[in-house]
Amino acid sequence: MYYKSEISTGFKHLSSLKTAIRYSTALLLILITSSTFAQEFLKTKGQFITDSKGNKIILRGMGLGGWMLQEGYMFKLSNVGQQYRIKQKIAEVAGTEYADRFYDKWLLNHTRRIDIDSMASWGFNSIRLPMHYALYTLPIEKEPVSGKNTWLEKGFALTDSLLKWCKANKMYLILDLHAAPGGQGNDLPIADRDPSMPSLWDSEANQQKTIALWRKLAQRYANEPYIGGYDIINEPNWGFENADDKRGTAETKNIPLRKLMVDITKAIREVDKKHIIIIEGNGFGNNYKGIFPLWDNNMVLSFHKYGNFNNDGAIQGFLNMSKANKVPLWLGESGENSNTWFTEAIKLAESNNIGWSWWQEKKIGINNPLEIKLTPSYQKLLDYWNGKAPKPSQTEAISAFDEFLYNIKLENNIYHKDIIDAMFRQVQTTATAPFKKHIITDNATINAVDYDLGRQRYAYYDKDTASYRFTPGVNTQGNRGYSYRNDGVDIRPDDNGYHVFNIEDGEWLQYIVNVSAAGNYTIKFNVSSESGKGKLSLLLADVKQGESISTNQFNTDWYMVELKGVKLNKGINKIKVHADEGGFNFKSITFVKN
């Protein structure tokens, strides 16, 4: 049970999120003009996904990573990896009985009606559900009768609830088999694969169970128009011709993959003639060699895109496949990057009539709409698992996990409105907007990290705005402090909030402020400089005010430098803080009326 004070705190967070939801609702009205939702089955028409009347639909979706299937990196457990191993770690410190209860509570708390309502208000029109097969049926080694399938109500009931919430918001639900029986690849965490057991590709029994599961799902949802489609195997990564090809990127035939997908399609079509079938190539969804020709007239090709450039050349191969085979494309998984990269990738997709589904709604970290808090109690568990701290008592471990279960609820998450703004508003416009309301009165202070919402070069300028980790020779990463906001600006925490650091020559930040009274102001900048370098200037409506100010005091503590005689008009003013010379840290701006 939670204490009354905890519940009260949760409602305060919920109130804040409701405000954010209301703020975002206007985006939804603007962005769905091309997609008038009704209770109609999606279908394909040439290179487009359409409704039953032939109207083009652009899917704007979010994947529910971490709900039915945990991957270690989502919770700072990359060294643990698979979900079954995470559960073993929980059982080791809290007991097997508690570990079972933990996962029951996890499924109840992680994704709820409020999550779907929120995503609908932010502008999403679809949800991708990464399913773990073990919630729907037993593993083959646990079946009482070999070759038979035991069906589990838990997974189907969870899916039914999710579909109900999606229908209430007129959102499409796409079913994605993220963890297939036995596991579909050498990347173990994405399918919760146990390498000591037969894989999907090594076991005919696992393949037959996969086929049977899809037939069961299709039979259950055959008449549900808000099921957008069946994403039948997530990210296969397997070397069929060469076992050393661990990622499946060099595969040239993909014979077993094609055969299984054809067999799954046949089983689905025995009970469901209506729904779109979505396929993914080998090599994490992108290697389609040997997959063509297609075998059904209502199919979509999915591709996944992470950490590469956002230009036509990056997706030209898929565009060529779409045109040659008269089949729609869907960017079925993307994300895990900066806001700049998000805006560019979504703009690239939509300009080519490609819908998308982002990864993921929530985890520990800033590059998703919702951030799960990293608490001291959970950090102690991480320290123990990393060999940096003694083993906690069972009581301490249970308390830490209970707190974590409380924090995965949406109303206790940290909402990153900058990400939603980048994914929707910034795709449509270069206009900036205030990150917070800055009302300027005498002695008013605004935090440096609360610069405007907007694109790179419009709301701010930073020399390193995104990660291109899959592009050889490009070693950028975006926000190097990985805190507070997901732009390129480098932000890190301090003893009293956050500040901007790693400032380079020529970088700048813009602030839309509302001045209560016109007049001359002294503007003070709270800075520090470990390097003994730095020089900044202030621009008002892009006009430099006064002389540049030196920040080079060789002082790691915070101190003030100031610019006098800055004339501000009453009402809206746009100010820009420009780093003429980098090397300093920037905490805040204070306005003193003369």
C-alpha positions as CSV (number, residue, x, y, z in Angstrom):
1,M,0.0,0.0,0.0
2,Y,1.0,3.6,-0.5
3,Y,0.9,6.2,2.1
4,K,-1.7,9.0,1.8
5,S,1.1,11.6,1.3
6,E,2.4,9.5,-1.7
7,I,-1.0,9.4,-3.2
8,S,-1.4,13.2,-2.8
9,T,2.0,13.8,-4.4
10,G,0.9,11.6,-7.3
11,F,-2.2,13.7,-7.9
12,K,0.0,16.8,-7.9
13,H,2.0,15.3,-10.7
14,L,-1.2,14.2,-12.5
15,S,-2.5,17.8,-12.3
16,S,0.7,19.1,-13.9
17,L,0.4,16.4,-16.7
18,K,-3.2,17.3,-17.3
19,T,-2.1,20.9,-17.9
20,A,0.4,19.6,-20.4
21,I,-2.2,17.4,-22.0
22,R,-4.5,20.4,-22.5
23,Y,-1.6,22.4,-23.9
24,S,-1.0,19.6,-26.4
25,T,-4.6,19.0,-27.5
26,A,-4.5,21.8,-30.1
27,L,-1.7,19.9,-31.9
28,L,-4.1,17.0,-32.4
29,L,-6.7,19.1,-34.1
30,I,-4.1,20.5,-36.5
31,L,-2.3,17.2,-37.3
32,I,-5.2,14.8,-38.0
33,T,-6.7,16.8,-40.8
34,S,-5.4,14.3,-43.3
35,S,-6.8,11.4,-41.3
36,T,-10.5,11.5,-40.3
37,F,-10.9,8.5,-38.1
38,A,-14.0,6.3,-38.2
39,Q,-14.6,2.6,-37.4
40,E,-13.0,1.4,-40.6
41,F,-10.4,-1.2,-41.4
42,L,-7.1,0.0,-42.6
43,K,-6.0,-1.4,-46.0
44,T,-3.4,-0.9,-48.6
45,K,-3.8,0.8,-51.9
46,G,-0.7,0.8,-54.0
47,Q,2.0,2.6,-52.0
48,F,-0.4,4.0,-49.4
49,I,-2.2,2.9,-46.3
50,T,-5.8,4.0,-46.6
51,D,-9.2,3.8,-44.9
52,S,-12.0,1.8,-46.5
53,K,-12.9,4.9,-48.6
54,G,-9.5,5.2,-50.0
55,N,-8.4,8.2,-48.0
56,K,-4.7,8.2,-47.2
57,I,-3.8,7.6,-43.6
58,I,-0.5,8.6,-42.0
59,L,0.1,6.6,-38.9
60,R,1.7,8.5,-36.1
61,G,2.4,6.0,-33.4
62,M,4.2,5.1,-30.2
63,G,5.6,1.7,-29.2
64,L,4.9,0.5,-25.7
65,G,8.5,-0.8,-25.1
66,G,9.1,-2.1,-21.6
67,W,5.5,-3.1,-20.8
68,M,5.1,-6.7,-21.8
69,L,8.8,-7.0,-22.6
70,Q,11.6,-5.4,-20.6
71,E,15.0,-4.8,-22.1
72,G,17.8,-4.2,-19.7
73,Y,19.0,-0.8,-21.1
74,M,15.6,0.7,-20.4
75,F,16.2,0.4,-16.7
76,K,20.0,0.9,-16.6
77,L,20.5,-2.9,-16.7
78,S,22.3,-3.3,-20.0
79,N,24.8,-5.7,-18.3
80,V,21.8,-7.9,-17.4
81,G,20.0,-7.8,-20.7
82,Q,17.0,-10.1,-21.0
83,Q,13.8,-9.9,-19.0
84,Y,14.1,-13.5,-17.6
85,R,17.5,-12.5,-16.2
86,I,16.2,-9.3,-14.7
87,K,13.5,-11.4,-13.0
88,Q,16.2,-13.7,-11.6
89,K,18.0,-10.7,-10.2
90,I,14.8,-9.5,-8.5
91,A,14.2,-12.9,-7.1
92,E,17.8,-13.1,-5.8
93,V,17.4,-10.0,-3.6
94,A,13.6,-10.0,-2.9
95,G,12.5,-13.6,-3.2
96,T,10.8,-15.6,-5.9
97,E,7.3,-15.0,-4.5
98,Y,7.9,-11.2,-4.6
99,A,9.4,-11.4,-8.1
100,D,6.2,-13.0,-9.4
101,R,4.1,-10.3,-7.6
102,F,6.4,-7.6,-9.0
103,Y,5.7,-8.6,-12.6
104,D,1.9,-8.8,-12.0
105,K,2.0,-5.3,-10.6
106,W,4.3,-4.1,-13.4
107,L,1.8,-5.0,-16.0
108,L,-0.9,-3.2,-14.1
109,N,1.0,0.0,-13.5
110,H,3.2,0.5,-16.6
111,T,0.5,1.1,-19.2
112,R,-3.0,2.2,-18.3
113,R,-5.9,4.1,-19.7
114,I,-4.2,7.4,-18.7
115,D,-1.2,6.6,-20.9
116,I,-3.3,6.1,-24.0
117,D,-5.5,9.1,-23.3
118,S,-2.3,11.2,-22.9
119,M,-0.7,10.0,-26.1
120,A,-4.0,10.7,-28.0
121,S,-4.0,14.3,-26.7
122,W,-0.4,14.8,-27.7
123,G,-1.1,13.9,-31.3
124,F,-0.5,10.1,-31.7
125,N,-3.1,8.2,-33.7
126,S,-1.8,4.7,-33.2
127,I,-0.1,2.4,-30.7
128,R,2.3,-0.4,-31.4
129,L,2.1,-3.2,-28.8
130,P,5.4,-5.2,-28.4
131,M,4.0,-8.6,-27.3
132,H,5.9,-11.3,-25.3
133,Y,4.6,-14.6,-26.5
134,A,4.9,-16.1,-23.0
135,L,1.9,-13.9,-21.8
136,Y,-0.3,-15.7,-24.4
137,T,1.0,-19.3,-24.4
138,L,3.5,-21.6,-22.6
139,P,7.0,-22.1,-23.8
140,I,7.4,-25.4,-25.7
141,E,9.5,-26.9,-22.9
142,K,6.7,-26.2,-20.4
143,E,3.8,-27.6,-22.4
144,P,2.1,-30.6,-20.6
145,V,1.6,-32.3,-24.0
146,S,4.4,-31.9,-26.6
147,G,3.1,-30.3,-29.7
148,K,0.0,-28.9,-28.1
149,N,-0.6,-25.2,-27.2
150,T,-1.8,-24.0,-23.8
151,W,-3.4,-20.6,-24.1
152,L,-3.0,-18.1,-21.3
153,E,-5.7,-15.5,-20.6
154,K,-3.3,-12.9,-19.2
155,G,-1.9,-11.7,-22.5
156,F,-5.2,-11.7,-24.3
157,A,-6.9,-9.8,-21.4
158,L,-4.2,-7.1,-21.4
159,T,-4.5,-6.7,-25.2
160,D,-8.3,-6.5,-24.9
161,S,-8.0,-3.7,-22.3
162,L,-5.4,-1.8,-24.5
163,L,-7.7,-2.1,-27.5
164,K,-10.6,-0.8,-25.5
165,W,-8.6,2.3,-24.5
166,C,-7.4,2.8,-28.1
167,K,-11.0,2.6,-29.4
168,A,-12.1,5.2,-26.9
169,N,-9.5,7.5,-28.4
170,K,-10.1,6.5,-32.0
171,M,-6.5,5.2,-32.2
172,Y,-5.3,2.2,-34.2
173,L,-3.6,-0.7,-32.3
174,I,-0.9,-2.6,-34.2
175,L,0.0,-6.0,-32.7
176,D,3.8,-6.7,-32.8
177,L,5.3,-10.0,-31.9
178,H,8.4,-8.6,-30.3
179,A,9.4,-11.8,-28.5
180,A,8.6,-14.9,-30.6
181,P,8.8,-18.4,-29.1
182,G,12.5,-19.3,-28.7
183,G,13.6,-15.9,-29.8
184,Q,14.1,-14.7,-33.4
185,G,17.6,-13.4,-33.3
186,N,21.1,-13.1,-31.8
187,D,20.2,-9.8,-30.1
188,L,19.0,-11.5,-26.9
189,P,17.2,-8.7,-25.0
190,I,14.8,-7.7,-27.8
191,A,13.2,-11.2,-27.7
192,D,14.0,-12.2,-24.1
193,R,15.9,-15.1,-25.6
194,D,17.6,-17.8,-23.5
195,P,20.5,-19.0,-25.7
196,S,20.6,-22.3,-23.8
197,M,17.2,-23.2,-25.4
198,P,16.3,-23.8,-29.0
199,S,15.8,-20.6,-31.0
200,L,12.8,-19.9,-33.2
201,W,14.9,-20.9,-36.2
202,D,16.4,-24.1,-34.6
203,S,13.0,-25.5,-33.6
204,E,10.1,-26.6,-35.7
205,A,8.0,-26.6,-32.5
206,N,8.7,-23.0,-31.9
207,Q,7.8,-22.1,-35.4
208,Q,4.5,-24.0,-35.2
209,K,3.7,-22.3,-31.9
210,T,4.4,-18.9,-33.5
211,I,2.0,-19.7,-36.4
212,A,-0.6,-20.9,-34.0
213,L,-0.4,-17.8,-31.9
214,W,-1.0,-15.6,-34.8
215,R,-3.9,-17.6,-35.9
216,K,-5.3,-17.3,-32.4
217,L,-4.8,-13.6,-32.3
218,A,-6.3,-13.1,-35.8
219,Q,-9.3,-15.2,-34.9
220,R,-9.9,-13.1,-31.7
221,Y,-9.6,-9.7,-33.4
222,A,-10.8,-10.5,-37.0
223,N,-13.8,-8.1,-36.6
224,E,-12.0,-5.3,-34.8
225,P,-11.5,-2.3,-37.1
226,Y,-9.3,-0.5,-34.6
227,I,-6.7,-3.2,-34.9
228,G,-4.5,-1.5,-37.5
229,G,-2.5,-4.5,-38.5
230,Y,-0.3,-7.5,-37.5
231,D,3.4,-6.9,-37.3
232,I,4.2,-10.6,-37.4
233,I,7.9,-10.8,-36.4
234,N,9.9,-8.0,-34.9
235,E,13.5,-7.4,-36.0
236,P,14.8,-10.9,-37.1
237,N,18.6,-10.9,-36.9
238,W,19.9,-14.3,-37.9
239,G,22.5,-15.7,-40.3
240,F,20.8,-18.5,-42.1
241,E,23.5,-19.1,-44.7
242,N,26.4,-18.1,-42.4
243,A,26.2,-18.6,-38.6
244,D,28.9,-15.9,-38.2
245,D,26.5,-13.3,-39.7
246,K,25.0,-12.7,-36.2
247,R,22.9,-9.7,-37.3
248,G,21.6,-11.2,-40.5
249,T,22.6,-8.2,-42.5
250,A,24.7,-10.2,-45.0
251,E,22.0,-12.8,-45.7
252,T,21.1,-12.9,-49.4
253,K,18.3,-15.5,-49.5
254,N,16.4,-15.4,-46.2
255,I,14.6,-18.6,-47.1
256,P,13.5,-19.7,-43.6
257,L,12.3,-16.2,-42.8
258,R,10.2,-15.9,-45.9
259,K,8.8,-19.4,-45.4
260,L,7.7,-18.6,-41.8
261,M,6.1,-15.3,-42.8
262,V,4.2,-17.0,-45.6
263,D,3.0,-19.7,-43.3
264,I,1.9,-17.1,-40.7
265,T,0.1,-15.2,-43.3
266,K,-1.7,-18.3,-44.5
267,A,-2.8,-19.1,-40.9
268,I,-4.1,-15.5,-40.4
269,R,-6.0,-15.5,-43.7
270,E,-7.8,-18.7,-42.7
271,V,-9.7,-16.7,-40.0
272,D,-9.1,-13.0,-41.0
273,K,-9.3,-11.6,-44.5
274,K,-9.3,-8.0,-43.5
275,H,-6.3,-6.8,-41.6
276,I,-3.0,-5.6,-42.9
277,I,-0.1,-7.9,-42.5
278,I,3.2,-6.1,-41.8
279,I,6.5,-7.8,-42.5
280,E,10.0,-7.0,-41.4
281,G,13.2,-8.1,-43.2
282,N,16.2,-9.7,-41.6
283,G,19.0,-7.5,-40.2
284,F,16.7,-5.9,-37.6
285,G,13.9,-5.4,-40.1
286,N,15.9,-3.9,-43.0
287,N,17.3,-6.8,-45.1
288,Y,14.7,-7.8,-47.6
289,K,16.9,-9.8,-49.9
290,G,15.1,-13.0,-51.0
291,I,11.7,-11.8,-49.5
292,F,10.1,-10.8,-52.8
293,P,7.8,-11.4,-54.5
294,L,5.1,-10.6,-51.9
295,W,2.4,-13.2,-51.3
296,D,-0.6,-11.2,-50.1
297,N,-2.4,-8.2,-51.5
298,N,-2.8,-6.4,-48.2
299,M,0.7,-6.1,-46.9
300,V,3.0,-3.3,-45.6
301,L,6.8,-3.3,-45.5
302,S,8.3,-2.1,-42.2
303,F,11.8,-0.7,-41.8
304,H,13.5,0.4,-38.7
305,K,15.7,3.5,-38.5
306,Y,18.2,4.5,-35.8
307,G,21.2,6.8,-35.6
308,N,21.8,7.5,-39.3
309,F,21.3,10.7,-41.4
310,N,17.8,11.9,-42.2
311,N,18.0,12.4,-46.0
312,D,16.4,10.7,-48.9
313,G,19.5,8.6,-49.5
314,A,19.1,7.0,-46.1
315,I,15.8,5.5,-47.1
316,Q,16.1,5.3,-50.9
317,G,16.4,1.6,-51.0
318,F,13.1,1.2,-49.2
319,L,11.5,3.8,-51.5
320,N,12.6,1.8,-54.5
321,M,11.2,-1.4,-53.0
322,S,7.9,0.3,-52.3
323,K,7.6,1.6,-55.9
324,A,8.7,-1.6,-57.6
325,N,6.3,-3.8,-55.6
326,K,3.5,-1.3,-55.2
327,V,3.4,-1.7,-51.5
328,P,3.3,0.9,-48.6
329,L,6.2,1.5,-46.3
330,W,5.9,2.0,-42.5
331,L,8.7,3.2,-40.3
332,G,7.8,0.7,-37.6
333,E,10.4,1.6,-35.1
334,S,12.6,4.7,-34.6
335,G,13.8,7.1,-31.9
336,E,16.4,6.9,-29.1
337,N,18.0,10.1,-30.2
338,S,17.7,13.9,-29.9
339,N,14.8,16.2,-30.7
340,T,16.6,17.5,-33.8
341,W,16.9,14.0,-35.1
342,F,13.2,13.3,-34.2
343,T,12.0,16.3,-36.2
344,E,14.1,15.5,-39.2
345,A,13.3,11.8,-39.3
346,I,9.5,12.4,-39.0
347,K,9.6,15.1,-41.6
348,L,11.5,12.8,-43.9
349,A,9.0,10.0,-43.4
350,E,5.9,12.1,-43.8
351,S,7.2,13.9,-46.9
352,N,7.3,10.5,-48.5
353,N,3.9,9.4,-47.2
354,I,5.3,7.0,-44.7
355,G,3.7,6.6,-41.3
356,W,5.9,5.9,-38.2
357,S,5.9,4.4,-34.8
358,W,8.3,5.8,-32.2
359,W,10.3,3.9,-29.6
360,Q,9.3,4.3,-26.7
361,E,6.8,6.0,-24.4
362,K,8.8,5.7,-21.2
363,K,12.0,4.5,-19.6
364,I,14.8,5.8,-17.4
365,G,16.3,8.6,-19.6
366,I,15.3,11.8,-21.3
367,N,14.8,10.8,-25.0
368,N,11.2,9.7,-24.6
369,P,8.0,11.6,-23.8
370,L,7.9,10.1,-20.2
371,E,10.9,9.5,-18.0
372,I,10.9,7.0,-15.1
373,K,12.7,8.6,-12.2
374,L,16.0,7.2,-11.1
375,T,15.6,7.1,-7.3
376,P,18.3,6.6,-4.6
377,S,16.8,3.3,-3.5
378,Y,16.9,1.9,-7.1
379,Q,20.4,3.3,-7.6
380,K,21.5,1.2,-4.5
381,L,20.2,-1.9,-6.3
382,L,22.1,-1.0,-9.4
383,D,25.2,-0.4,-7.4
384,Y,24.9,-3.9,-5.9
385,W,24.3,-5.5,-9.2
386,N,27.4,-3.7,-10.6
387,G,29.6,-4.8,-7.7
388,K,29.8,-1.3,-6.2
389,A,27.8,-1.8,-3.0
390,P,26.8,-4.6,-0.5
391,K,23.7,-6.7,-1.0
392,P,20.6,-5.0,0.4
393,S,18.4,-6.8,2.8
394,Q,15.2,-8.4,1.5
395,T,13.2,-5.6,3.2
396,E,15.3,-2.9,1.6
397,A,15.0,-4.5,-1.8
398,I,11.3,-4.9,-1.6
399,S,10.9,-1.3,-0.5
400,A,13.0,-0.2,-3.5
401,F,11.0,-2.2,-6.0
402,D,7.7,-1.0,-4.5
403,E,8.9,2.5,-5.0
404,F,9.9,1.7,-8.6
405,L,6.5,0.3,-9.3
406,Y,4.9,3.5,-8.0
407,N,7.2,5.6,-10.2
408,I,6.4,3.8,-13.4
409,K,2.8,5.2,-13.3
410,L,2.3,8.1,-15.7
411,E,1.4,10.6,-13.1
412,N,4.7,9.9,-11.3
413,N,6.8,10.1,-14.5
414,I,8.7,13.2,-15.7
415,Y,6.9,14.6,-18.8
416,H,9.2,15.9,-21.5
417,K,7.0,18.4,-23.5
418,D,10.1,19.3,-25.6
419,I,10.0,15.9,-27.2
420,I,6.3,16.1,-28.1
421,D,6.8,19.6,-29.5
422,A,9.7,18.3,-31.6
423,M,7.7,15.3,-32.9
424,F,4.6,17.3,-33.9
425,R,4.7,21.1,-33.9
426,Q,8.3,21.4,-35.0
427,V,7.7,19.1,-38.0
428,Q,5.3,21.6,-39.3
429,T,6.9,25.0,-38.5
430,T,10.2,26.7,-37.7
431,A,8.4,29.1,-35.2
432,T,9.6,29.0,-31.7
433,A,7.5,29.0,-28.5
434,P,8.3,29.7,-24.8
435,F,9.4,26.6,-22.9
436,K,8.1,28.3,-19.7
437,K,6.3,31.6,-19.2
438,H,9.0,34.2,-18.4
439,I,7.4,37.2,-16.8
440,I,10.0,39.9,-16.3
441,T,9.6,42.1,-13.3
442,D,12.4,43.8,-11.2
443,N,14.8,41.1,-10.0
444,A,13.2,38.4,-12.0
445,T,15.4,35.4,-12.7
446,I,15.0,32.8,-15.5
447,N,17.0,29.6,-15.7
448,A,19.4,29.2,-18.6
449,V,18.0,25.7,-19.4
450,D,14.5,27.1,-20.0
451,Y,15.3,28.5,-23.5
452,D,12.6,28.4,-26.1
453,L,11.0,25.3,-27.7
454,G,11.9,25.0,-31.4
455,R,14.3,23.7,-34.0
456,Q,18.1,24.0,-34.0
457,R,19.1,27.4,-35.4
458,Y,15.7,28.9,-34.5
459,A,15.4,28.4,-30.7
460,Y,19.0,27.6,-30.1
461,Y,22.2,26.8,-31.8
462,D,24.5,24.0,-30.7
463,K,27.4,22.4,-32.7
464,D,26.4,18.9,-31.7
465,T,22.7,18.2,-31.9
466,A,22.2,14.4,-32.5
467,S,23.7,10.9,-32.4
468,Y,24.7,9.3,-35.6
469,R,26.2,6.2,-33.9
470,F,25.6,4.0,-37.0
471,T,27.4,6.4,-39.3
472,P,31.1,5.7,-39.4
473,G,33.3,8.6,-38.5
474,V,30.5,10.7,-37.0
475,N,30.9,10.9,-33.2
476,T,28.3,13.4,-32.1
477,Q,25.7,12.7,-29.4
478,G,23.4,15.7,-28.7
479,N,22.9,16.6,-25.0
480,R,26.1,15.4,-23.4
481,G,24.7,15.8,-19.9
482,Y,21.7,13.6,-20.8
483,S,19.6,15.7,-18.4
484,Y,16.4,17.8,-18.4
485,R,15.8,18.3,-22.1
486,N,16.5,16.3,-25.3
487,D,17.8,19.1,-27.6
488,G,21.4,19.4,-28.6
489,V,22.1,21.8,-25.8
490,D,24.4,20.3,-23.1
491,I,22.7,20.3,-19.7
492,R,23.7,18.7,-16.5
493,P,22.4,18.7,-12.9
494,D,24.0,20.7,-10.1
495,D,23.2,21.1,-6.4
496,N,20.3,23.5,-7.2
497,G,18.8,22.4,-10.5
498,Y,20.5,22.4,-13.9
499,H,22.9,24.4,-15.9
500,V,24.2,24.6,-19.5
501,F,27.8,23.4,-19.9
502,N,30.3,22.4,-22.7
503,I,29.5,25.7,-24.4
504,E,31.4,26.2,-27.7
505,D,32.2,29.3,-29.7
506,G,29.2,30.6,-31.6
507,E,26.5,28.7,-29.7
508,W,23.4,30.6,-28.5
509,L,20.1,30.3,-26.7
510,Q,16.9,32.3,-27.3
511,Y,14.3,33.3,-24.7
512,I,10.8,34.8,-25.4
513,V,10.1,37.0,-22.3
514,N,7.1,39.1,-21.3
515,V,8.3,42.3,-19.7
516,S,5.9,43.9,-17.2
517,A,7.3,47.4,-17.5
518,A,9.3,49.0,-20.2
519,G,12.6,50.6,-19.2
520,N,16.4,50.2,-18.9
521,Y,17.5,47.0,-17.2
522,T,20.8,45.7,-15.9
523,I,21.0,42.0,-17.0
524,K,23.1,39.7,-14.9
525,F,24.4,36.3,-16.1
526,N,25.2,33.6,-13.5
527,V,28.2,31.8,-14.9
528,S,31.3,29.8,-14.0
529,S,34.4,28.9,-15.9
530,E,36.7,25.9,-15.1
531,S,38.7,26.7,-18.2
532,G,39.3,30.4,-17.5
533,K,37.8,31.2,-20.9
534,G,34.5,32.6,-22.1
535,K,32.9,35.7,-23.6
536,L,29.1,36.3,-24.1
537,S,26.9,38.9,-25.6
538,L,23.2,39.7,-25.5
539,L,21.1,40.3,-28.5
540,L,17.6,41.8,-28.5
541,A,15.5,41.2,-31.6
542,D,18.8,39.9,-33.1
543,V,20.6,43.3,-32.5
544,K,23.6,43.1,-30.2
545,Q,23.3,45.2,-27.0
546,G,26.4,46.9,-25.7
547,E,29.8,45.2,-25.6
548,S,30.7,41.5,-25.1
549,I,31.2,40.4,-21.6
550,S,34.1,38.4,-20.4
551,T,33.4,35.3,-18.2
552,N,37.0,34.2,-17.7
553,Q,37.6,34.4,-14.0
554,F,39.1,30.9,-13.5
555,N,36.3,30.3,-11.0
556,T,34.5,27.0,-10.6
557,D,31.9,28.6,-8.3
558,W,29.0,30.6,-9.7
559,Y,29.4,34.3,-10.1
560,M,27.6,37.2,-11.8
561,V,28.7,39.2,-14.9
562,E,26.4,42.0,-16.1
563,L,25.4,44.2,-18.9
564,K,23.9,47.6,-18.0
565,G,21.5,49.8,-19.9
566,V,19.5,47.3,-21.9
567,K,16.2,48.8,-23.0
568,L,13.3,46.4,-22.9
569,N,9.9,47.2,-24.3
570,K,6.7,46.3,-22.4
571,G,5.3,43.0,-23.6
572,I,7.0,40.3,-25.7
573,N,10.8,40.6,-26.2
574,K,13.1,38.0,-27.8
575,I,16.5,37.9,-26.2
576,K,19.4,35.8,-27.3
577,V,22.5,34.9,-25.2
578,H,25.4,34.3,-27.6
579,A,28.7,32.6,-26.7
580,D,31.3,34.7,-28.5
581,E,33.9,32.5,-26.9
582,G,33.0,29.2,-25.3
583,G,34.5,27.5,-22.2
584,F,32.1,28.8,-19.6
585,N,29.0,27.3,-17.8
586,F,25.7,29.2,-17.7
587,K,23.1,28.9,-14.9
588,S,20.6,31.8,-15.1
589,I,19.7,35.4,-16.1
590,T,18.5,38.0,-13.7
591,F,16.8,41.3,-14.8
592,V,17.2,44.4,-12.6
593,K,15.2,47.4,-13.5
594,N,17.2,50.7,-13.3
